[in-house]
Amino acid sequence: MIRHIHNKVRKVYQNIASRNNITGRKRKSAIIHFSEKVGLVYFGTVDQHHDDHHIVRGLTASTSHLDEHYAVGTFEDYDVSLVHRIDTTEDTAGKLRTHAWVIFEIKLKHNVDIPHIFMGAHEHKNSPYAKLFSTHTAMQRVPLGTFERYDQEFTSRYSLFARALYFIQVERYFTAAITKVIAAHFWPLSVEVCDGLLYIYADNQPITIRLLETMLKNGLWLAKQLDEQLVEVN
C-alpha cells in the first residue's frame, strides 16, 4: 500500500516537472531544433513499457522514469540517442526527490569487455547519481596515479568509479592526457561507460541548443578517444 502511494506521488512529481510551462516549451523547442540541425529523428515522449523503441539505459534507467523528447540517429558515423529523462526517487532519509537529465547515448565501435565506469563529482549522497552507488555497491573511487600524474584541475573536479578489479584498466582508458581535456571542457557533465555504450549526462540544467551541441561534441570526442584506447589496450 505504501509503495503504491509512493508510485502515485512519483507520477505527480514527474507530471509537474514535465508539464507544458515556459521552461518545458523552451526545452522542447531546443531539442527539436537541435535534432533537426544534426539530423536526428525526433519522436517526442516515449513509454518504456509500451512503445517499440530502443530504451536509453545507464544508471538513470528505472521502472518509473519518464522519457520525453526522444531522438535517434547517426552522427559522424556513431549511433546516437538523445532523451530528456525525469524520475522521482526516494533518498536515504525517505524523502522523494525529482531529478531531470538530458542524456546522450553513443554506441562505441569497439564493443569489447570494457568495465562499468562512472565519472562524476566526488560527492554523490542524495545527488542525481546516488542510485548508482546503492545499486552497484562494489563501485569505488579509482586511485589515480599508477602510471602517470593526473592534472589537478581534473582531480579537483572529478572522480572515476569502478570495481576494484578494474582500477588499472580504467587508468589505461582514462589517461592523464584524456582527463586533462575532460577537465577543461566537460564540467559539470557526468559520464558513464557500460555495455559498450557511452552516456553523457547533464542533470537539472536549463536545456539550450548550446548545451546540446557541447554534449554531443564532447561525447563524440570521448567516444573516439575510448575507441582508440580499446584497440591499444586489447
Secondary structure, DSSP 4 states (H G I P E B T S, - for coil): -HHHHHHHHHHHHHHHHHSSSHHHHHHHHHHHHHHHHHTPEEEEEE-TTTS-SPPP-STT--SS-EEEEEEEEEETTEEEEEEEEEEEEE-TTS-EEEEEEEEEEEE-SS---PPPEEEE-S--TTSTTHHHHHH-TTEEE----SSSPPPHHHHHH-EEEEEGGGHHHHHHHS-HHHHHHHHHHTTT-EEEEETTEEEEEEES----HHHHHHHHHHHHHHHHHHHHHHHHH-
